[in-house]
């Protein structure tokens, strides 16, 4: 696995500033996973993963359990008082409005704040994952992404050319160049 670059870390650090107080937060795949490294000790943020863990922490290098992973298949740890449950119950938490914030990556964000984050035309993708549920159920949604794609094209567009992940507009967008 490659190491995150400085831009990704900058984006994650800024997004973490938006997660103050006592909140249940779901971190998506990619840059969002880095946000956990920058959540302040003075906050009561409890991290959630769609596959059924509330109280996610960073996995200690010497104690990595290959069966304890987040939705992106990365190793995680369990905090004091954490709980495990079926993924159906986890999605019930999301759909029931019990997740305070979701931090998602995105391929594009349109002028209305709608995101496309799961499919690139012509590429094989397993599916939308939890993004559509998080867009519908989380109380707030933060997008973390680089401002431009690898080819230099802006990811902030008038209208998404990729399939939308949901109808909801996001609450905050954090890129390496700006915060919206």
Legacy VTK file of the C-alpha trace (Angstrom):
# vtk DataFile Version 3.0
C-alpha trace
ASCII
DATASET POLYDATA
POINTS 180 float
0.000 0.000 0.000
1.414 3.394 -0.945
1.958 6.130 1.609
-0.455 9.105 1.553
1.000 12.233 -0.006
1.223 15.630 1.696
-1.861 16.978 -0.135
-3.994 14.094 1.133
-2.778 14.697 4.679
-3.501 18.439 4.409
-7.047 17.714 3.215
-7.634 15.180 6.010
-6.283 17.547 8.675
-8.601 20.349 7.557
-11.625 18.031 7.397
-10.933 16.825 10.951
-11.370 20.414 12.184
-15.037 20.175 11.189
-15.591 17.219 13.523
-15.774 18.860 16.938
-17.880 17.721 19.843
-19.554 14.439 20.643
-20.381 12.803 17.331
-20.636 9.472 15.562
-18.624 9.771 12.353
-18.285 7.406 9.403
-15.067 7.685 7.396
-15.188 6.614 3.745
-12.430 5.065 1.664
-9.293 6.930 0.555
-8.496 10.366 1.999
-11.331 10.066 4.552
-9.484 7.247 6.343
-6.664 9.700 7.110
-9.052 11.999 9.002
-8.848 9.705 12.048
-5.188 10.696 12.499
-6.151 14.349 13.007
-9.187 14.137 15.271
-8.277 16.001 18.449
-7.937 14.266 21.790
-10.357 16.829 23.239
-13.260 15.647 21.082
-15.671 12.810 21.760
-15.790 11.600 18.159
-16.702 7.923 17.897
-15.778 6.375 14.549
-18.196 4.040 12.761
-17.694 1.631 9.879
-20.414 0.133 7.678
-19.226 -3.395 8.278
-20.268 -3.237 11.925
-17.926 -1.525 14.366
-18.581 1.549 16.478
-15.456 2.731 18.279
-12.899 2.288 15.506
-9.310 3.218 16.377
-6.001 2.950 14.576
-4.639 -0.590 14.568
-1.518 -1.005 16.658
1.221 -2.319 14.336
2.103 -5.170 16.672
-1.534 -6.212 17.170
-3.022 -6.161 13.657
-5.954 -8.561 13.432
-6.538 -9.505 9.756
-10.233 -10.025 10.545
-10.697 -6.528 12.006
-10.926 -4.158 9.039
-12.900 -1.105 7.957
-15.112 -0.901 4.860
-11.994 -0.243 2.756
-10.399 -3.500 4.005
-7.734 -1.598 5.982
-6.807 -2.903 9.445
-8.372 -1.036 12.372
-8.376 -1.301 16.136
-11.156 -1.223 18.667
-11.443 1.448 21.321
-12.516 0.999 24.917
-16.275 0.481 24.952
-16.484 -0.265 21.242
-19.218 -2.495 19.920
-19.551 -4.984 17.081
-22.774 -5.667 15.198
-24.066 -7.031 11.916
-23.570 -4.864 8.826
-27.365 -4.763 8.398
-27.600 -3.112 11.830
-24.810 -0.738 10.823
-26.774 0.349 7.756
-29.830 0.647 10.004
-27.865 3.179 12.072
-26.986 5.083 8.914
-30.458 5.007 7.354
-32.072 5.802 10.697
-30.162 9.077 11.037
-27.908 7.912 13.886
-24.641 8.860 12.179
-23.829 12.507 12.796
-21.302 12.999 10.010
-19.892 11.119 7.042
-16.584 11.971 5.417
-16.569 10.752 1.811
-14.164 10.875 -1.084
-15.470 11.966 -4.478
-14.595 11.830 -8.146
-16.704 14.914 -8.918
-18.874 17.467 -7.118
-21.344 19.534 -9.134
-22.405 23.163 -8.676
-25.324 22.011 -6.502
-23.051 20.024 -4.187
-24.134 16.603 -5.444
-21.382 14.017 -5.682
-20.278 11.202 -7.929
-17.972 8.914 -6.025
-18.468 5.334 -7.053
-18.264 4.718 -10.795
-16.143 5.785 -13.717
-17.716 4.920 -17.082
-15.819 2.103 -18.764
-14.217 0.807 -15.554
-15.338 -2.253 -13.617
-16.630 -1.292 -10.158
-18.106 -3.585 -7.507
-20.910 -1.201 -6.559
-21.864 2.008 -4.833
-20.966 0.748 -1.361
-22.294 2.766 1.570
-22.070 6.211 -0.028
-25.679 6.419 -1.149
-26.890 5.388 2.313
-24.564 7.861 4.022
-25.748 10.663 1.750
-29.343 9.886 2.682
-28.886 9.181 6.377
-25.922 11.085 7.831
-26.766 14.413 9.451
-23.861 16.122 7.673
-21.596 15.104 4.796
-18.039 16.289 4.224
-16.246 15.548 0.953
-12.467 15.237 0.884
-10.739 15.126 -2.497
-7.968 16.628 -4.563
-9.133 19.659 -6.517
-8.120 18.137 -9.843
-8.025 14.659 -11.337
-4.750 13.018 -12.415
-5.281 14.431 -15.931
-5.564 17.978 -14.530
-9.333 18.324 -15.022
-11.273 20.015 -12.251
-13.277 17.709 -10.014
-15.634 20.564 -9.209
-17.895 20.725 -12.225
-21.082 22.369 -13.442
-22.766 18.958 -13.769
-21.318 15.562 -12.850
-20.494 13.430 -15.885
-20.151 10.338 -13.689
-23.200 8.651 -12.095
-24.437 10.476 -8.992
-24.148 8.731 -5.630
-27.336 10.359 -4.356
-29.508 13.444 -4.623
-28.370 15.114 -1.446
-25.982 18.045 -1.550
-22.929 17.819 0.669
-22.355 20.249 3.531
-18.615 20.869 3.170
-16.004 20.214 0.473
-12.314 20.164 1.383
-9.718 20.050 -1.391
-6.007 20.742 -1.502
-6.761 24.233 -2.855
-9.963 25.390 -1.120
-12.743 24.748 1.365
-16.324 25.209 0.178
LINES 1 181
180 0 1 2 3 4 5 6 7 8 9 10 11 12 13 14 15 16 17 18 19 20 21 22 23 24 25 26 27 28 29 30 31 32 33 34 35 36 37 38 39 40 41 42 43 44 45 46 47 48 49 50 51 52 53 54 55 56 57 58 59 60 61 62 63 64 65 66 67 68 69 70 71 72 73 74 75 76 77 78 79 80 81 82 83 84 85 86 87 88 89 90 91 92 93 94 95 96 97 98 99 100 101 102 103 104 105 106 107 108 109 110 111 112 113 114 115 116 117 118 119 120 121 122 123 124 125 126 127 128 129 130 131 132 133 134 135 136 137 138 139 140 141 142 143 144 145 146 147 148 149 150 151 152 153 154 155 156 157 158 159 160 161 162 163 164 165 166 167 168 169 170 171 172 173 174 175 176 177 178 179
